[in-house]
Amino acid sequence: MKDINDLLLSRTTHFTFISLHTMLKACGLNVDLENYAGRMTLFAPPDAAFDRLRDKGLDLFDMTKDIDNLRRLLTFHMVPLRLTQADLRALSQQGQAPEDASTVLEVETVSGHALHVTLADHLMVENANVLHTDLIADNGIVHVIDSVLWPPDLTEESFHASAPFHRPHDASI
């Protein structure tokens, strides 16, 4: 079986994760993923999610120039527990009345912030839709989400402003 890093690199159809893997490696989190020995859940935005950021003027090159903020951003996508979709649903149903249609579950991320997982007809993490669940790796689980998650203490705008060598995005060029 593959570890999470290998899984991110090996995907060639439907969802690719080259941008995410590059950023994890740039701030050393690829090594951290290996050290969790099967106990990591990664909510992984595919390349298309990072392409949408680039369209707004925040590209991969700029993001890797601010390692501290990049690390804060990426650790908000990492939960130090192995949580399959079934595990998330089981946790959400503890103490819940059967007639409740949806539940919001809080799980603590590696960054220390709570991540809100909504379990209803489909899974959502914060404002991101979960597109694919339970990609199994030796060191954990990957769930594919449709957008980048921003921790409460970091916004897209503040990251954009802090990126060294920042050039304003001009759609007319």
C-alpha positions in Angstrom: 0.0 0.0 0.0 1.1 3.6 -0.5 1.5 6.4 2.1 -0.4 9.6 1.7 2.5 11.4 -0.1 2.7 8.5 -2.7 -1.1 8.5 -3.1 -1.1 12.3 -3.8 1.6 11.8 -6.5 0.1 8.7 -8.1 -3.4 10.1 -8.9 -3.6 10.8 -12.6 -7.4 10.8 -13.2 -10.4 12.6 -11.9 -8.4 14.4 -9.2 -4.7 15.3 -9.2 -2.7 16.7 -6.2 0.6 17.9 -7.6 0.1 21.4 -6.1 -0.9 20.0 -2.7 2.1 17.6 -2.7 4.5 20.4 -3.7 3.2 22.7 -0.9 3.4 19.9 1.7 6.9 19.2 0.7 7.9 22.9 0.7 7.0 23.3 4.3 8.2 19.9 5.5 4.7 18.5 6.2 5.3 15.5 3.9 7.7 14.2 6.6 5.1 14.9 9.3 2.5 12.9 7.3 4.9 9.9 7.3 5.3 10.1 11.1 1.7 9.7 12.0 1.7 5.9 11.5 -1.7 5.4 10.1 -3.4 8.0 12.2 -3.9 10.9 9.8 -6.9 12.2 7.9 -6.1 14.7 5.1 -8.9 16.8 3.6 -7.2 17.2 0.2 -8.0 20.0 -2.3 -7.1 18.9 -5.8 -5.1 20.9 -8.3 -8.4 22.5 -9.6 -8.9 24.2 -6.2 -5.5 25.7 -6.3 -6.0 26.7 -9.9 -9.0 28.8 -8.7 -6.7 30.6 -6.3 -4.2 31.3 -9.1 -7.1 32.8 -11.1 -7.5 35.2 -8.2 -3.8 36.1 -8.2 -2.4 33.8 -5.6 -0.3 31.2 -7.2 1.7 28.2 -6.0 5.0 30.1 -6.3 3.8 33.0 -4.1 2.3 30.5 -1.6 5.6 28.7 -1.1 7.4 31.9 -0.3 5.5 32.3 3.0 6.3 29.0 4.6 4.8 30.0 8.0 1.4 30.9 6.6 1.5 27.9 4.2 2.1 25.6 7.1 -0.8 27.2 9.0 -3.0 26.7 5.9 -2.1 23.1 5.3 -2.2 21.9 8.9 -5.9 23.1 8.9 -6.5 20.3 6.3 -4.9 17.6 8.6 -6.7 15.8 11.5 -4.4 13.6 13.7 -6.9 10.8 13.7 -7.8 8.1 11.1 -11.4 9.0 10.2 -13.2 7.2 7.4 -16.6 8.4 6.2 -18.2 5.7 8.4 -16.2 6.9 11.4 -17.3 10.5 10.9 -20.9 9.4 10.6 -20.6 7.2 13.8 -19.1 10.1 15.7 -21.8 12.5 14.6 -24.6 10.1 15.7 -23.4 9.8 19.3 -26.0 11.4 21.4 -28.1 12.6 18.5 -31.8 12.1 18.1 -32.7 9.9 15.1 -34.9 12.5 13.5 -32.0 15.0 13.1 -31.3 15.3 9.4 -27.8 16.8 9.7 -25.1 17.2 12.2 -22.1 19.4 12.5 -19.1 17.6 14.0 -16.0 19.4 15.2 -12.7 17.7 14.9 -9.4 19.3 16.0 -6.8 19.8 13.3 -3.0 19.6 13.5 -3.1 23.4 13.5 -5.1 23.3 16.7 -8.3 24.8 15.2 -11.6 23.1 15.0 -12.7 21.9 11.6 -16.5 21.7 11.1 -17.7 18.6 9.3 -21.3 18.7 8.2 -23.0 15.3 7.8 -26.2 15.3 5.9 -27.1 14.0 2.5 -23.5 14.6 1.6 -20.4 15.5 3.5 -19.1 19.0 3.8 -16.0 20.3 5.6 -16.3 24.0 6.4 -17.7 25.3 3.1 -16.1 22.7 0.9 -17.9 19.8 -0.6 -16.4 16.3 -0.1 -16.1 15.0 -3.6 -14.5 11.6 -2.8 -14.0 9.8 0.5 -11.8 7.1 1.9 -8.7 7.0 -0.2 -6.8 4.6 2.0 -3.1 4.9 2.6 -0.7 3.2 5.0 -0.4 6.3 7.2 -4.1 7.5 7.0 -7.1 8.5 5.0 -7.6 11.1 2.3 -10.9 12.7 1.6 -11.0 14.9 -1.6 -12.6 18.3 -1.2 -13.5 20.9 -3.8 -11.8 24.0 -2.3 -9.0 25.1 -0.1 -9.9 25.5 3.6 -8.9 28.7 5.3 -8.3 28.6 9.1 -10.0 31.2 11.2 -6.8 33.2 11.7 -5.8 33.3 8.1 -7.7 34.5 5.1 -7.1 34.3 1.4 -6.6 38.1 1.4 -4.1 38.2 4.3 -2.1 35.3 2.7 -2.1 37.2 -0.6 -0.9 40.4 1.0 1.9 38.6 2.9 3.3 36.8 0.0 6.8 38.2 -0.9 7.3 39.6 -4.4 3.5 40.0 -4.6 2.3 41.5 -7.9 -1.3 42.7 -8.0 -3.5 40.6 -10.2 -4.6 42.5 -13.3 -7.2 40.8 -15.4 -6.6 43.2 -18.3 -3.0 41.9 -19.0 
